[in-house]
Each structure stands twice: as structure tokens, then as C-alpha cells.
Amino acid sequence: MYLKKILWAIALIGLAVVGYFAYYIYSAMMVPNTSFNNEEAYIYIRSNDTYKEVREQLEPLLKNINKFDALAKQKKYISNIKAGKFVIKNGMSNNDIINSIRSKNIPVKVSFNNQNSIEKLAGRIALQIEADSISLLKAMTDNSFYAENNFKEETALGMYLPNSYEFFWNTSAEAFRDRMLKEYNRFWNEIRLNKAQSLGLSKDEVMALASIVYEESKQPTEQPRIAGVYINRLKIGMPLQADPTLKFAAYKLPKYRNTTIKRVLNIHKEIDSPYNTYKYTGLPPGLVTMPDLSAIDAVLNYEKHKYLYFAADAKRMGFHKFAKTLSQHNINAREYQKYLSSQGIYK
């Protein structure tokens, strides 16, 4: 009888231990373990992060980090960290969280526009993916990449078409660059290539002209007309006389760095630079900024007309007045110069 009681006691203790262990496993795996109030939270795991860095991000989000540790170890997550952006939803269990951060890397939207140099573009992209600006700049200015894909320092910015793209957050600098090359090649389809050829322009020349058009006007409805003015000038061998190229040349000089030229003056026209389209005929050697897609297509689908001149319209800011003759252009230009003076803008 005594032995039977002992056996029953052992059995009950065993059941209690098993029950406790089962409850512990259940609570570690299935019970909600989030401590934040929002619907969801995100963590960003870098390519070289260890479990220690992941744990530091998770700890403020969880009720019981120790139970998470136990399950992460059991499921071998500790030695199999995955990089990326991951979501943790309110009410998730430890098991749900581990499944999410192990296999559900979330794409991010990467957007950029209006960058006037590779350096600034690299800085912009570094704010949106894991790769830092230094590694991005190195990949984007790699000479072997330039040679393999027919780019050079002056034209490389044209490869990056402003838009929104989906990437995984942990995309490397090289992978970002290579994806942009694919997007560039996809943009330059047979239709656009044929239009460029009919203009007698290469892709790089179209991009250079589009950058000027974009700097002249941000109005998509007006851009084809401005492109037509420059095409007309190119056809007759007239200098482009494009103020954006003059500003670009000026900003390369120490005298004009960290300044903003609001009014182009005769002194600017004396700058000796291949970007000075008052001094040198033809297109400049590269882009002066990153053009919008609308400006690129404006060049390829330029408006056919007889205008050779245009000046900013003082009464419709952002728009321009167009002229076929120099005498009419001078009237339009004087009207805008008068407006600038009335606003106290002299340089």
C-alpha cells in the first residue's frame, strides 16, 4: 500500500512537471508576446547582424524576451539570422515572430528625383536601403562598370531614371546599381531608340538635352515646346544658349559653390567650360541634372514649330513666352528682366 502511494505521488509529480513543461512550451510558442500598442512594428536586420543586435531591437517590443530566447534557440534561429525589413504585428506569439523575421522579408519603396549628381543620389538612396552612401558611390562610379555599359562620369547620372521602385531593404550597393541598369535598358525600348535615331541623337545626348529641358520648365505640357526650340537650334547650328548649362558650369567653380544664381549675367557667359552653351555650339558633354521621365519623352516627342527663342513669363510664373524672331524675344526678355529687378533680384 505504501509503495502504491509513492508510485501515485511520483506519477502526479511527473504529470505536474509534464504539465508545467507543456504549458511553458505553449506559452513560449503560442501565447501573444507583444507589448506595443500600435497595430504593427518593424525591425531592420542588417546583413552582418548577430542575434545580439536582433535581440536589442526586439526587447522593447516584447513582454518576455527570455521566452523568446528559449524558442529562438530551440528553432535554431539564433544561428540563422536573415537580413531585411520585417513586420511584427500586435498580438503575435513568439512562434509567429520567428516565422516572420526568418522568412518574410518585406519590400520597401525606393524613390528619387531631382538629384544633380551621383554623390547626391547615393546619399538619397542610402536613406532608404541598407547600403551606405560610400558603398553606393563606389559601385555607381566604378570605372569597369562604366566601360562595360558605355557610360562615363558625365553621363552616368542618366542611367538612374527618377521613379519609385520596389527593393528589399537589405539590397547591396551593386545590386541597386545593376537593377537601375535593367530599368534603364527597359525604358530605352525599340520605340524610344528609333525616335532618338530619327533625331540624330544618342541616348546620352537625349538625356543631356532632357536635363536642360527639365531645368528650364517643370511643366510637362510645356516641355515638348521647349525641346522643340533646342532641336531647332541644333538643326541650324545655333548655340543652345541654355541658362541651366551656364549655371552648371558656374557651380563647378569655387567662386560659385554654396551659392544660388537667380539671374544669369554676362559675366557668367564668359566662363570657359564645355557646359557653356553660349560659348560652344552643340550639346554639353553630359547632364546638368536628373530629368523627369516627362522631359525625356518631351525631347523624343518634341513639338514641331518655328520658335527659336523663349523667355520666362513674368505674369505666369513657371511658364514661358516663345518667339520666332530675336526682336520679339528681346521684348519678352526685357519684360522678365524688369520683373526680376522689381523683386530686387540682381544676381
C-alpha positions as MATLAB code, in Angstrom:
seq = 'MYLKKILWAIALIGLAVVGYFAYYIYSAMMVPNTSFNNEEAYIYIRSNDTYKEVREQLEPLLKNINKFDALAKQKKYISNIKAGKFVIKNGMSNNDIINSIRSKNIPVKVSFNNQNSIEKLAGRIALQIEADSISLLKAMTDNSFYAENNFKEETALGMYLPNSYEFFWNTSAEAFRDRMLKEYNRFWNEIRLNKAQSLGLSKDEVMALASIVYEESKQPTEQPRIAGVYINRLKIGMPLQADPTLKFAAYKLPKYRNTTIKRVLNIHKEIDSPYNTYKYTGLPPGLVTMPDLSAIDAVLNYEKHKYLYFAADAKRMGFHKFAKTLSQHNINAREYQKYLSSQGIYK';
ca = [
       0.000    0.000    0.000;
       2.783    2.371    0.922;
       4.601    1.631   -2.344;
       1.431    2.299   -4.288;
       1.128    5.723   -2.674;
       4.711    6.506   -3.565;
       4.105    5.458   -7.167;
       0.962    7.591   -7.309;
       2.860   10.526   -5.868;
       5.635   10.102   -8.420;
       3.061    9.860  -11.185;
       1.301   13.007  -10.031;
       4.585   14.874   -9.731;
       5.519   13.650  -13.216;
       2.200   14.826  -14.604;
       2.678   18.175  -12.920;
       6.176   18.507  -14.374;
       4.972   17.482  -17.818;
       2.024   19.820  -17.492;
       4.228   22.691  -16.448;
       6.674   21.931  -19.234;
       3.828   21.712  -21.755;
       2.407   24.991  -20.503;
       5.845   26.614  -20.683;
       6.318   25.409  -24.262;
       2.787   26.519  -25.149;
       3.284   29.957  -23.612;
       6.688   30.294  -25.257;
       5.294   29.359  -28.660;
       1.613   30.275  -28.880;
       0.754   32.954  -26.313;
       0.822   36.592  -27.581;
       4.087   38.229  -26.522;
       3.972   41.764  -27.922;
       3.996   44.827  -25.687;
       3.395   47.724  -28.102;
       0.067   49.460  -28.751;
       0.285   50.072  -32.496;
      -1.084   47.541  -34.965;
       2.420   46.608  -36.080;
       6.087   47.398  -35.616;
       9.070   46.956  -37.929;
      12.621   45.867  -37.351;
      15.537   46.240  -39.757;
      18.133   43.479  -39.614;
      21.450   44.236  -41.288;
      23.400   41.712  -43.309;
      26.071   41.270  -40.634;
      23.824   41.447  -37.553;
      24.124   38.758  -34.899;
      21.343   37.540  -32.636;
      22.540   40.081  -30.059;
      21.658   43.002  -32.379;
      18.326   41.420  -33.319;
      17.510   40.852  -29.636;
      18.256   44.515  -28.844;
      15.623   45.582  -31.372;
      13.079   43.030  -30.180;
      13.366   43.509  -26.429;
      11.397   46.801  -26.242;
       8.641   45.212  -28.341;
       8.133   42.034  -26.311;
       6.619   41.240  -22.916;
       9.022   38.393  -22.168;
      12.312   38.333  -24.043;
      13.547   35.271  -22.151;
      10.773   33.056  -23.514;
      11.551   34.371  -26.969;
      15.240   33.495  -26.448;
      14.321   29.929  -25.468;
      12.195   29.362  -28.556;
      14.684   31.102  -30.872;
      17.355   28.730  -29.618;
      15.112   25.692  -29.993;
      14.173   26.675  -33.553;
      17.840   27.406  -34.390;
      17.053   30.981  -35.340;
      19.944   32.244  -33.210;
      22.453   30.761  -35.650;
      20.450   31.505  -38.808;
      19.788   35.260  -38.888;
      18.173   36.681  -42.030;
      18.684   40.285  -43.142;
      15.853   42.567  -44.231;
      12.847   44.546  -43.091;
      10.323   42.542  -41.077;
       6.935   43.214  -39.528;
       5.797   42.223  -36.046;
       2.037   42.502  -35.627;
       0.357   43.250  -32.342;
      -0.682   40.005  -30.655;
       1.879   37.806  -32.378;
       3.266   34.840  -30.486;
       6.971   34.094  -30.317;
       6.479   31.385  -32.919;
       4.756   33.859  -35.261;
       7.510   36.410  -34.737;
      10.290   33.936  -35.502;
       8.492   32.763  -38.635;
       8.086   36.376  -39.728;
      11.676   37.514  -39.194;
      13.077   34.333  -40.665;
      11.202   34.154  -43.961;
       9.029   37.215  -44.625;
      11.369   39.950  -45.830;
       9.185   42.948  -46.785;
       9.986   45.016  -49.913;
      10.416   48.769  -49.474;
       9.627   51.594  -51.888;
      12.749   53.413  -53.045;
      12.078   56.805  -54.637;
      14.344   59.506  -56.017;
      14.247   62.520  -58.324;
      15.815   65.935  -58.872;
      19.345   64.845  -57.965;
      22.029   66.750  -59.861;
      24.973   64.462  -59.109;
      25.828   60.830  -58.441;
      27.050   61.848  -54.983;
      23.693   63.335  -54.005;
      21.852   60.372  -55.473;
      23.957   57.960  -53.406;
      23.107   59.942  -50.282;
      19.406   59.857  -51.130;
      19.364   56.096  -51.711;
      21.363   55.403  -48.537;
      18.421   56.773  -46.525;
      16.158   54.087  -47.957;
      18.135   50.814  -48.075;
      20.835   49.138  -46.003;
      23.742   50.079  -48.290;
      25.529   53.240  -47.109;
      26.381   56.220  -49.312;
      30.069   55.306  -49.539;
      29.433   51.800  -50.870;
      26.737   53.116  -53.205;
      29.014   55.814  -54.580;
      31.796   53.299  -55.104;
      29.511   50.928  -57.023;
      27.888   53.695  -59.048;
      31.198   55.251  -60.142;
      33.062   52.013  -60.830;
      35.175   52.525  -63.965;
      34.838   48.923  -65.117;
      31.049   49.239  -64.863;
      31.223   52.439  -66.920;
      33.325   50.739  -69.595;
      31.128   47.631  -69.788;
      27.953   49.673  -70.224;
      29.167   52.632  -72.306;
      28.896   55.272  -69.605;
      31.320   57.894  -68.402;
      31.424   60.276  -65.478;
      29.479   62.979  -67.329;
      26.675   60.667  -68.497;
      26.342   58.133  -65.650;
      23.587   60.064  -63.856;
      21.352   59.439  -66.870;
      21.177   55.743  -66.041;
      19.099   56.444  -62.923;
      15.559   57.177  -64.030;
      13.542   59.004  -61.344;
      10.653   56.888  -60.158;
       9.550   54.614  -57.304;
      10.933   51.086  -57.252;
      10.486   48.051  -55.015;
      13.613   46.695  -53.349;
      14.370   44.540  -50.375;
      15.802   46.779  -47.673;
      18.985   44.701  -47.465;
      19.800   45.259  -51.157;
      23.534   45.747  -51.711;
      25.030   48.748  -53.495;
      25.957   46.635  -56.523;
      22.501   45.058  -56.681;
      20.878   48.503  -56.594;
      23.108   49.755  -59.408;
      22.513   46.649  -61.530;
      18.749   46.886  -61.073;
      18.841   50.501  -62.227;
      20.716   49.444  -65.341;
      17.949   46.942  -66.114;
      15.316   49.650  -65.637;
      17.293   51.985  -67.915;
      17.565   49.350  -70.641;
      13.862   48.559  -70.284;
      12.999   52.255  -70.652;
      15.055   52.521  -73.815;
      12.821   50.234  -75.810;
      12.826   49.972  -79.582;
      10.301   52.785  -79.993;
      12.362   55.285  -77.996;
      15.612   54.172  -79.640;
      14.094   54.715  -83.088;
      12.883   58.181  -82.100;
      16.350   59.110  -80.842;
      17.884   57.825  -84.065;
      15.464   59.876  -86.148;
      16.671   62.951  -84.224;
      20.289   62.022  -84.896;
      20.914   61.802  -81.165;
      22.372   59.076  -78.978;
      20.727   58.041  -75.715;
      23.274   60.111  -73.785;
      22.562   63.154  -75.949;
      18.815   62.782  -75.449;
      19.376   62.601  -71.698;
      21.628   65.678  -71.745;
      19.040   67.681  -73.673;
      16.225   66.387  -71.455;
      18.119   67.587  -68.388;
      18.245   71.095  -69.874;
      14.557   70.999  -70.772;
      13.686   69.855  -67.257;
      15.709   72.645  -65.673;
      14.005   75.184  -67.942;
      10.471   74.024  -67.140;
       8.829   71.652  -64.698;
       5.588   71.896  -66.699;
       5.082   68.642  -68.673;
       2.691   70.423  -71.041;
       5.353   72.992  -71.966;
       8.405   70.731  -72.113;
       7.833   69.454  -75.699;
       7.717   73.060  -76.953;
      10.950   73.962  -75.165;
      12.541   70.790  -76.528;
      11.429   71.917  -79.993;
      13.253   75.242  -79.554;
      16.505   73.455  -78.770;
      16.047   70.952  -81.585;
      15.526   73.865  -83.970;
      18.745   75.488  -82.753;
      20.694   72.255  -83.130;
      19.433   71.816  -86.682;
      20.733   75.210  -87.824;
      23.956   75.082  -85.813;
      22.861   77.842  -83.442;
      24.316   77.759  -79.920;
      21.819   76.366  -77.434;
      22.394   79.340  -75.109;
      20.788   77.389  -72.282;
      20.976   79.099  -68.900;
      20.907   75.788  -66.950;
      24.190   74.728  -68.578;
      25.724   78.078  -67.660;
      24.686   77.696  -64.035;
      26.031   74.139  -64.005;
      29.399   75.392  -65.275;
      29.436   78.183  -62.696;
      28.678   75.888  -59.772;
      31.783   73.877  -60.657;
      33.916   76.910  -59.800;
      34.960   77.692  -56.197;
      33.573   81.208  -56.579;
      30.014   79.976  -57.005;
      29.917   76.977  -54.670;
      27.242   77.143  -51.998;
      25.551   79.984  -53.864;
      22.336   80.204  -55.883;
      22.369   82.025  -59.202;
      18.936   83.551  -59.691;
      19.853   85.793  -62.601;
      22.226   84.877  -65.400;
      24.611   87.749  -66.159;
      27.098   88.461  -68.936;
      29.967   87.561  -66.598;
      28.597   84.023  -66.389;
      28.653   83.775  -70.174;
      32.426   84.199  -70.135;
      33.050   81.014  -68.116;
      35.282   78.713  -70.139;
      33.607   75.322  -69.833;
      32.278   72.731  -72.304;
      28.982   73.227  -70.467;
      28.872   76.887  -71.511;
      26.414   76.598  -74.384;
      26.685   80.330  -75.022;
      30.345   79.885  -75.904;
      30.259   76.426  -77.517;
      27.757   75.045  -80.012;
      26.100   71.659  -79.718;
      25.111   69.719  -76.649;
      27.151   69.733  -73.436;
      29.141   66.586  -72.582;
      26.612   65.350  -70.042;
      23.559   66.008  -67.905;
      23.148   69.106  -65.785;
      20.577   67.381  -63.556;
      18.383   64.298  -63.372;
      15.462   64.860  -65.765;
      11.961   63.607  -65.115;
      10.634   60.951  -67.476;
       8.310   63.586  -68.919;
      11.289   65.681  -70.043;
      12.965   62.697  -71.714;
       9.817   61.877  -73.641;
       9.382   65.588  -74.406;
      12.671   65.509  -76.306;
      11.771   62.308  -78.141;
       8.329   63.721  -78.987;
       9.273   67.372  -79.338;
       6.780   69.884  -80.663;
       7.452   70.828  -84.291;
       7.293   74.621  -84.669;
       9.408   77.565  -85.813;
      10.270   79.076  -82.443;
      13.946   79.781  -81.797;
      13.642   81.684  -78.523;
      11.799   81.647  -75.226;
      11.867   83.703  -72.047;
      10.258   83.250  -68.652;
       6.784   84.737  -68.405;
       6.624   87.276  -65.584;
       2.831   87.040  -65.495;
       2.625   83.221  -65.470;
       5.398   82.011  -63.215;
       6.715   78.615  -64.273;
       5.745   79.198  -67.890;
       7.441   80.897  -70.843;
       6.837   83.193  -73.795;
       8.055   81.910  -77.147;
       9.324   83.890  -80.125;
      10.343   83.221  -83.707;
      12.455   86.356  -84.060;
      15.206   87.870  -81.955;
      13.453   91.241  -81.829;
      10.320   89.693  -80.302;
      12.439   87.637  -77.920;
      14.253   90.756  -76.729;
      10.903   92.331  -75.842;
       9.910   89.229  -73.860;
      13.311   89.010  -72.173;
      13.318   92.686  -71.143;
       9.885   92.230  -69.595;
      11.181   89.393  -67.427;
      14.414   91.221  -66.556;
      12.295   94.175  -65.440;
      10.317   91.844  -63.220;
      13.500   90.441  -61.625;
      14.736   93.959  -60.883;
      11.386   94.836  -59.322;
      11.878   91.887  -56.971;
      15.374   93.001  -56.014;
      16.989   90.055  -57.838;
      20.225   91.205  -59.425;
      22.417   88.096  -59.377;
];
